Amino acid sequence: MEHNILITSVGGQGGITLARVIAQAAIKQRLNVRVGETLGMAQRGGSVQSHIRIGKSVHSPVIPRGECDVLLSLEPSEAVRVPEYLSPGAVAIINTTPVLPIPVLLGETKYPPLPSITSSLEKIGCTVYTIDAKRIADEVEAPTSLNIVVLGAYAAMSNVLSVESIRWALGEALNKRYLEANIRAFDAGYAEMKNRK
């Protein structure tokens, strides 16, 4: 068994934290796991990729090209930066709230519309789910937990990691002061995806 998850985000969205929670859940289930990060500009707003590889024969922390099973994108346009990693049958869960880069804010370029982002992934064979994780996080009074909303959506369709191990990992990896809010965010993301399935 091998299960490869790629998280794309920008600095400040919690992509690395999300990778840590997933890795902890895998360890809880006694699965072999490797995590690697590819950081762009090491500041808020810079591109961040986290590779999570789960499997008995996994040794490298970086997903080989064409072997990503799940893409979790916390920022929509970051999803289209990684097509070379995605397998033809990959599942992509994309948060729909953009973080506009400076050239877009200055009017020097345009941000790609969401339909063009999703269609470009569908053209390579991905099944794409969009989720307004920011809105959901705000609704459950966990405004900084859009990453955990996306985690809940992933948990609703995962046949590798159990909900119980992920909830345990939330308690292990996150600040206890914010655990209750993060549990609400996780449950809301889970419910959102379950309602679609």
C-alpha positions in Angstrom: 0.0 0.0 0.0 1.2 3.5 -0.9 -0.7 6.7 -0.4 0.7 10.0 -1.4 -0.8 13.4 -0.4 0.4 16.7 -1.6 -0.6 19.9 0.2 -0.3 23.2 -1.6 -0.7 26.5 0.2 0.8 29.9 0.7 2.7 30.9 3.9 0.4 31.6 6.8 -2.4 29.2 5.8 -1.2 26.3 7.9 -0.1 23.9 5.2 2.9 22.6 7.2 0.6 22.2 10.3 -1.8 20.2 8.2 1.0 17.9 7.1 2.1 17.4 10.7 -1.4 16.4 11.7 -1.8 13.9 8.9 1.7 12.4 9.7 0.7 12.0 13.3 -2.5 10.2 12.3 -0.5 7.8 10.2 1.9 7.1 13.0 -1.0 6.5 15.3 -2.1 3.8 12.9 1.4 2.4 12.9 1.9 3.2 9.2 5.3 4.2 7.8 5.2 7.9 6.8 7.6 10.4 5.3 7.1 14.1 5.1 8.9 16.7 3.1 8.4 20.4 2.5 9.2 22.5 -0.5 9.2 26.2 0.6 9.1 29.1 -1.7 9.7 32.5 -0.2 10.0 31.9 3.5 7.4 34.5 4.4 3.7 35.0 4.6 2.3 34.7 1.1 5.1 32.6 -0.4 4.3 29.2 -2.1 4.5 26.2 0.2 4.3 22.5 -0.7 4.1 19.6 1.8 4.6 16.0 0.6 3.3 13.2 2.7 4.0 9.6 1.7 2.5 6.7 3.5 3.5 3.1 2.8 5.7 0.2 3.7 8.3 0.8 0.9 8.4 4.6 1.0 11.8 5.9 1.6 11.9 9.3 -0.1 10.0 12.3 1.4 9.2 13.7 -2.0 6.4 12.3 -4.1 7.6 10.9 -7.5 6.1 12.6 -10.5 2.7 11.2 -11.5 2.2 9.4 -8.2 0.2 11.8 -6.1 -3.1 10.3 -5.0 -4.6 13.3 -3.1 -4.1 17.0 -3.6 -5.2 19.3 -0.8 -4.9 22.9 -2.0 -5.5 25.6 0.6 -5.2 28.3 -2.1 -6.8 27.8 -5.5 -4.1 28.9 -7.9 -1.5 26.9 -6.0 -3.3 23.7 -7.2 -2.3 24.3 -10.8 1.4 24.6 -10.0 1.8 20.9 -9.4 0.2 19.0 -12.3 3.4 16.9 -12.9 2.9 15.2 -9.5 -0.7 14.2 -9.9 -1.7 10.7 -11.0 -4.5 10.5 -13.6 -6.9 9.2 -10.9 -6.0 11.7 -8.2 -8.5 13.4 -6.0 -8.2 17.2 -5.5 -9.8 19.1 -2.7 -9.5 22.8 -3.3 -10.3 25.7 -0.9 -12.1 28.3 -3.1 -10.9 31.4 -1.2 -7.9 33.0 -3.0 -5.0 34.8 -1.4 -4.3 37.4 -4.0 -0.6 37.9 -4.8 0.9 41.4 -5.0 1.0 41.6 -8.9 -2.8 40.9 -8.9 -3.4 43.5 -6.1 -1.4 46.0 -8.2 -3.4 45.3 -11.3 -0.4 43.9 -13.2 -1.9 40.5 -13.8 -5.2 38.7 -13.4 -6.0 36.0 -11.0 -7.3 32.8 -12.8 -11.0 32.1 -12.4 -11.9 29.1 -10.3 -13.5 27.2 -13.3 -10.3 27.4 -15.3 -8.3 26.0 -12.3 -10.7 23.1 -11.8 -11.0 22.3 -15.5 -7.2 22.2 -15.9 -7.1 19.5 -13.2 -10.0 17.6 -14.6 -8.3 17.5 -18.0 -5.5 15.4 -16.6 -8.0 13.0 -15.0 -8.4 14.4 -11.5 -11.7 14.3 -9.6 -12.0 17.8 -8.2 -14.0 18.9 -5.1 -14.2 22.5 -4.2 -14.9 23.7 -0.7 -15.3 27.2 0.7 -13.1 26.4 3.7 -12.7 30.0 4.8 -16.5 30.5 5.0 -17.0 27.3 6.9 -14.2 28.1 9.4 -15.7 31.5 10.0 -19.2 30.0 10.5 -17.9 27.7 13.3 -15.9 30.5 14.9 -12.5 29.0 14.0 -11.4 31.7 11.5 -7.7 30.6 11.3 -8.6 26.9 10.8 -9.4 26.7 7.1 -6.6 24.1 6.8 -8.5 21.9 9.4 -11.7 22.3 7.4 -9.9 20.8 4.4 -8.6 18.1 6.6 -12.1 17.2 7.6 -13.2 17.1 3.9 -10.2 14.7 3.3 -11.2 12.5 6.3 -14.7 12.1 4.9 -13.3 10.3 1.8 -10.1 8.7 3.1 -9.9 4.9 3.1 -6.4 5.1 4.6 -6.6 7.2 7.7 -9.4 6.8 10.2 -11.4 9.7 11.7 -10.4 8.5 15.1 -6.7 8.7 14.4 -7.0 12.1 12.8 -8.9 13.5 15.8 -6.3 12.1 18.1 -3.6 13.7 15.9 -5.3 17.1 16.2 -4.9 16.8 20.0 -1.2 15.8 19.6 -0.1 18.3 17.0 -2.0 21.5 17.8 -2.0 24.0 20.6 -4.5 22.8 23.2 -5.8 26.3 23.6 -7.3 26.2 20.1 -8.2 22.5 20.1 -11.9 23.0 20.6 -12.1 25.4 17.6 -10.1 23.1 15.4 -12.3 20.1 16.3 -15.3 22.3 15.2 -13.5 23.1 12.0 -12.7 19.5 11.3 -16.2 18.3 12.0 -17.7 21.0 9.7 -15.4 20.1 6.8 -16.2 16.4 7.4 -19.9 17.0 7.3 -19.6 19.2 4.2 -17.9 16.5 2.2 -20.2 13.7 3.6 -23.2 15.6 2.5 -21.9 15.7 -1.0 -21.2 11.9 -1.1 
